[in-house]
Amino acid sequence: MKIYTLHSKQILPISIDEAWHFLSCPTNLKKITPVYMGFDIVSGADRPMFPGQIIQYIVKPVLGIPTKWVTEITHVQDKTYFVDEQRFGPYSLWHHKHFLKEIPGGVEMEDVVDYKIPFGILGQIIHPILVKPKLDEIFEFRRKKLIELFGEYKESSI
C-alpha cells in the first residue's frame, strides 16, 4: 500500500483573521479551484466550518466525468488549522491538513495532503503520469488565484 504526500506552503499578505475567514468557508473552495474541474457543492456548506461537518461535492477531474466527493471536517482549531477527510470519492485515502500561522506582514498557509490511489499497482503506475501532475496543477492554480485575490507577499528588509 503506497501512500503519497503533497506538501504546499504559501505566504499571503493578509491578517490571520482574513485568511481564516476565507479559507475556512467551504463555499470559497470553488473560487480557488480550476473551472475545468466542474466543482460544485451539493450540500453541507450552509454554515461555518465545524468538526463533523459533511460536505458533498461534484467534481469532473477526468474527461468531464462527474464524480461525487464527500468530505468530513474532522478537526478545527480556530485560526490555526482544520482537517478534511474524504469519506467517499476518487481516492482510497484523502487526509488534508490546512495550517495557518501568523508571521510578520502576513500569514503562512501550509497544506499537507496524505492520499492513496485505488487500483493497487495500476494506481501506482498512473500516479506519476496522471494524478500527481493534476494535483500539482490544481495547487498551482490555487496559489496563483490566492495571489490574485489577496496580493503577493513581499518580504520587507529591516
Residue frames relative to the residue before (quaternion, step in Angstrom):
aa qw qx qy qz dx dy dz
M 1.0000 0.0000 0.0000 0.0000 0.00 0.00 0.00
K 0.1536 -0.8000 0.5788 0.0381 3.56 -0.58 1.21
I 0.0802 -0.7705 0.6318 0.0287 3.57 -0.81 1.06
Y 0.2319 -0.7806 0.5735 0.0892 3.54 -0.85 1.09
T 0.1816 -0.7646 0.6070 0.1186 3.56 -1.25 0.45
L 0.1377 -0.7394 0.6553 0.0702 3.51 -1.03 0.93
H 0.0507 -0.8023 0.5947 -0.0116 3.57 -0.81 1.01
S 0.0409 0.8015 -0.5912 0.0801 3.56 -0.84 1.01
K 0.0385 -0.7726 0.6333 0.0224 3.57 -1.10 0.79
Q 0.0530 0.7725 -0.6310 0.0475 3.52 -1.13 0.74
I 0.2334 -0.7472 0.6038 0.1502 3.55 -1.09 0.74
L 0.1376 -0.7861 0.6011 0.0412 3.53 -0.90 1.02
P 0.4024 -0.7356 0.4914 0.2357 3.63 -0.93 0.84
I 0.4867 0.6327 -0.4425 0.4087 3.57 0.80 1.08
S 0.6097 -0.5566 0.4129 0.3847 3.56 -1.27 0.26
I 0.6382 -0.5128 0.4077 0.4044 3.56 -1.27 0.37
D 0.6253 0.5412 -0.3408 0.4471 3.60 1.04 -0.73
E 0.6802 0.4825 -0.2891 0.4702 3.58 0.90 -0.93
A 0.6415 0.5204 -0.3206 0.4636 3.59 0.99 -0.83
W 0.6761 0.4875 -0.2984 0.4649 3.58 0.85 -0.95
H 0.6367 0.5405 -0.3333 0.4375 3.58 0.89 -0.90
F 0.7090 0.4481 -0.2661 0.4751 3.59 0.88 -0.90
L 0.7589 0.4374 -0.2294 0.4244 3.59 0.65 -1.12
S 0.7076 0.4405 -0.2773 0.4779 3.60 1.09 -0.52
C 0.5575 0.5656 -0.4000 0.4576 3.59 1.28 0.16
P 0.4090 -0.7591 0.4433 0.2449 3.63 -0.32 1.19
T 0.6399 0.5436 -0.3468 0.4180 3.62 0.99 -0.67
N 0.6108 0.5669 -0.3566 0.4223 3.63 1.15 -0.41
L 0.4877 0.6701 -0.4358 0.3510 3.59 1.22 -0.28
K 0.6126 0.5565 -0.3486 0.4398 3.60 1.04 -0.71
K 0.6426 0.5525 -0.3188 0.4245 3.59 1.05 -0.78
I 0.7695 0.3312 -0.1741 0.5176 3.59 1.11 -0.63
T 0.5694 0.5412 -0.3869 0.4830 3.57 1.25 0.55
P 0.5438 -0.6293 0.4292 0.3522 3.62 -0.86 0.84
V 0.5737 -0.6244 0.4181 0.3259 3.56 -1.00 0.89
Y 0.6397 0.5564 -0.3370 0.4095 3.61 0.97 -0.82
M 0.5726 0.5940 -0.3797 0.4185 3.61 1.24 -0.31
G 0.3162 -0.7849 0.4889 0.2119 3.59 1.24 -0.21
F 0.2183 0.8277 -0.4852 0.1785 3.56 1.14 0.73
D 0.1298 0.7738 -0.6107 0.1071 3.57 -0.76 1.08
I 0.3481 -0.7092 0.5731 0.2177 3.54 -0.98 0.87
V 0.2895 -0.7676 0.5546 0.1392 3.56 -0.82 1.07
S 0.7833 -0.1863 0.1491 0.5740 3.58 0.94 -0.88
G 0.7155 0.5104 -0.3319 0.3427 3.52 -1.38 0.23
A 0.6688 0.5010 -0.3043 0.4573 3.60 1.23 -0.09
D 0.4260 0.7496 -0.4162 0.2887 3.57 1.23 0.43
R 0.7621 0.2422 -0.1847 0.5713 3.60 1.25 0.14
P 0.6722 -0.4887 0.3432 0.4376 3.61 -1.19 0.34
M 0.6489 -0.5628 0.3644 0.3597 3.54 -1.16 0.68
F 0.0789 0.7768 -0.6199 0.0781 3.55 -1.07 0.87
P 0.5858 -0.5632 0.4276 0.3960 3.61 -1.14 0.51
G 0.7581 0.3299 -0.2781 0.4890 3.55 -0.91 0.97
Q 0.4779 0.6747 -0.4368 0.3543 3.58 1.26 -0.17
I 0.1782 -0.7604 0.6193 0.0807 3.56 -0.93 1.00
I 0.0522 -0.7914 0.6089 -0.0126 3.56 -0.79 1.08
Q 0.1649 -0.7885 0.5885 0.0687 3.56 -0.86 1.02
Y 0.0777 -0.7934 0.6036 -0.0071 3.53 -0.93 1.02
I 0.2052 -0.6709 0.6753 0.2276 3.48 -1.43 0.10
V 0.0025 0.7751 -0.6317 0.0163 3.57 -0.92 0.95
K 0.2186 -0.7568 0.6024 0.1288 3.55 -1.25 0.50
P 0.0029 -0.8760 0.4823 -0.0057 3.58 0.59 1.14
V 0.8032 0.1812 -0.0794 0.5619 3.61 1.05 -0.66
L 0.8698 -0.0421 -0.0112 0.4914 3.56 -0.83 1.11
G 0.6101 -0.5936 0.3457 0.3947 3.60 1.15 0.56
I 0.4315 0.6957 -0.4650 0.3370 3.59 1.25 0.31
P 0.3946 -0.7360 0.4939 0.2421 3.63 -0.61 1.11
T 0.0481 -0.7807 0.6227 -0.0205 3.53 -0.96 0.99
K 0.3484 -0.7203 0.5582 0.2196 3.57 -0.90 0.92
W 0.0484 -0.7730 0.6325 -0.0010 3.56 -1.00 0.91
V 0.0605 -0.7890 0.6114 -0.0021 3.56 -0.77 1.07
T 0.0294 -0.7992 0.6004 -0.0047 3.57 -0.77 1.05
E 0.2312 -0.7256 0.6278 0.1608 3.51 -1.32 0.45
I 0.3326 -0.6761 0.6160 0.2296 3.54 -1.04 0.83
T 0.1560 -0.8486 0.5023 0.0567 3.57 -0.32 1.24
H 0.7969 0.1002 -0.0316 0.5948 3.59 1.12 -0.65
V 0.0408 0.7719 -0.6338 0.0279 3.54 -1.08 0.77
Q 0.0382 0.7399 -0.6714 0.0186 3.55 -0.92 0.96
D 0.5075 -0.7144 0.3963 0.2740 3.53 -0.38 1.34
K 0.8712 0.0040 -0.0686 0.4862 3.53 -0.91 1.13
T 0.6550 0.4928 -0.3179 0.4765 3.61 1.22 0.38
Y 0.7648 -0.2763 0.2009 0.5463 3.59 0.73 -1.02
F 0.0135 -0.7479 0.6578 0.0883 3.49 -1.42 0.19
V 0.2540 -0.7590 0.5870 0.1220 3.53 -1.26 0.53
D 0.0542 -0.7602 0.6439 0.0674 3.54 -1.04 0.81
E 0.1212 -0.7816 0.6109 0.0349 3.53 -1.08 0.87
Q 0.4502 -0.6695 0.5192 0.2820 3.54 -1.00 0.85
R 0.1971 -0.7614 0.6070 0.1140 3.56 -1.00 0.88
F 0.7693 -0.0143 0.0203 0.6384 3.55 1.23 -0.60
G 0.4572 0.6885 -0.4772 0.2988 3.57 -0.88 0.85
P 0.8006 -0.3790 0.2181 0.4096 3.53 -1.31 -0.27
Y 0.7033 0.4441 -0.2738 0.4828 3.62 1.14 -0.36
S 0.5011 -0.6049 0.5148 0.3435 3.55 -1.26 0.42
L 0.7674 0.0199 0.0017 0.6408 3.57 1.25 -0.63
W 0.0991 0.7473 -0.6540 0.0631 3.56 -1.06 0.82
H 0.0968 0.7728 -0.6119 0.1376 3.57 -0.48 1.27
H 0.0154 -0.8409 0.5356 -0.0761 3.57 -0.23 1.35
K 0.1208 -0.7879 0.6034 0.0225 3.54 -0.60 1.25
H 0.1289 -0.7714 0.6222 0.0347 3.56 -0.91 1.05
F 0.0450 -0.8087 0.5865 -0.0052 3.61 -0.59 1.12
L 0.0960 -0.7634 0.6355 0.0648 3.57 -1.14 0.72
K 0.0137 0.7848 -0.6187 0.0329 3.54 -1.02 0.86
E 0.3916 -0.7105 0.5379 0.2292 3.53 -0.84 1.03
I 0.0075 -0.7709 0.6365 -0.0245 3.55 -0.98 0.95
P 0.6664 -0.4755 0.3444 0.4596 3.63 -1.15 0.24
G 0.8494 0.1488 -0.1379 0.4872 3.56 -0.76 1.08
G 0.8425 -0.0145 0.0079 0.5385 3.58 1.16 0.14
V 0.4951 -0.6171 0.5277 0.3092 3.49 -1.31 -0.55
E 0.2685 -0.7206 0.6133 0.1802 3.55 -1.02 0.84
M 0.1348 -0.7744 0.6170 0.0393 3.53 -0.78 1.11
E 0.0217 -0.8045 0.5929 -0.0273 3.56 -0.77 1.04
D 0.1133 -0.7717 0.6239 0.0484 3.54 -1.02 0.90
V 0.0152 -0.7485 0.6629 0.0128 3.52 -1.10 0.82
V 0.0294 -0.7980 0.6011 -0.0303 3.55 -0.61 1.19
D 0.1061 -0.7451 0.6563 0.0532 3.54 -0.83 1.07
Y 0.0941 0.8174 -0.5570 0.1130 3.57 -0.73 1.04
K 0.1869 -0.7498 0.6264 0.1026 3.51 -1.30 0.51
I 0.3516 -0.7257 0.5619 0.1843 3.53 -1.03 0.92
P 0.4341 -0.6790 0.5101 0.3005 3.63 -0.98 0.71
F 0.7236 0.4891 -0.3249 0.3628 3.57 -1.36 -0.14
G 0.5251 -0.6996 0.3985 0.2758 3.60 1.10 0.67
I 0.8489 -0.0618 0.0696 0.5204 3.55 -0.89 -0.99
L 0.5962 0.5545 -0.3630 0.4531 3.61 1.08 -0.64
G 0.6361 0.5221 -0.3137 0.4737 3.60 1.03 -0.82
Q 0.6530 0.5081 -0.3104 0.4680 3.58 1.01 -0.81
I 0.6401 0.5197 -0.3236 0.4643 3.58 1.09 -0.67
I 0.7338 0.4200 -0.2492 0.4723 3.61 0.89 -0.89
H 0.4659 0.7008 -0.4414 0.3112 3.62 1.19 -0.34
P 0.7644 0.3675 -0.2464 0.4689 3.67 0.58 -0.99
I 0.6533 0.5255 -0.3057 0.4513 3.59 1.21 -0.45
L 0.8302 0.1966 -0.0525 0.5189 3.57 0.87 -0.96
V 0.7508 0.4457 -0.2455 0.4211 3.59 0.61 -1.13
K 0.7016 0.4680 -0.2874 0.4540 3.61 0.67 -1.03
P 0.6687 0.4782 -0.3298 0.4642 3.65 0.81 -0.81
K 0.6436 0.5173 -0.3286 0.4585 3.61 1.01 -0.75
L 0.6540 0.4933 -0.3156 0.4789 3.62 0.93 -0.82
D 0.6364 0.5169 -0.3302 0.4678 3.61 0.95 -0.82
E 0.6492 0.5213 -0.3056 0.4620 3.58 0.99 -0.86
I 0.6559 0.5073 -0.3090 0.4658 3.60 0.95 -0.86
F 0.6930 0.4613 -0.2859 0.4746 3.60 0.89 -0.88
E 0.6172 0.5179 -0.3484 0.4789 3.61 1.11 -0.56
F 0.6088 0.5302 -0.3444 0.4792 3.59 1.04 -0.75
R 0.6592 0.5117 -0.3059 0.4584 3.58 0.91 -0.92
R 0.6291 0.5372 -0.3373 0.4493 3.60 0.96 -0.86
K 0.6895 0.4745 -0.2763 0.4723 3.57 0.87 -0.98
K 0.6492 0.5186 -0.3209 0.4546 3.60 0.96 -0.81
L 0.6477 0.5067 -0.3226 0.4686 3.61 0.98 -0.76
I 0.6158 0.5137 -0.3430 0.4892 3.61 1.09 -0.65
E 0.6396 0.5260 -0.3168 0.4625 3.57 0.99 -0.86
L 0.7102 0.4653 -0.2539 0.4633 3.60 0.95 -0.87
F 0.8397 0.2238 -0.0597 0.4912 3.59 0.88 -0.97
G 0.5592 -0.5970 0.3986 0.4148 3.59 1.24 -0.17
E 0.4897 -0.6550 0.4975 0.2891 3.51 -1.32 0.32
Y 0.4624 -0.6810 0.5016 0.2662 3.53 -0.97 0.91
K 0.0738 -0.7757 0.6263 0.0235 3.55 -0.91 0.92
E 0.3664 -0.7158 0.5443 0.2390 3.57 -0.73 1.03
S 0.2666 -0.7551 0.5768 0.1612 3.53 -0.86 0.94
S 0.3534 -0.7208 0.5508 0.2284 3.55 -0.98 0.79
I 0.2809 -0.7801 0.5448 0.1253 3.52 -0.93 0.96
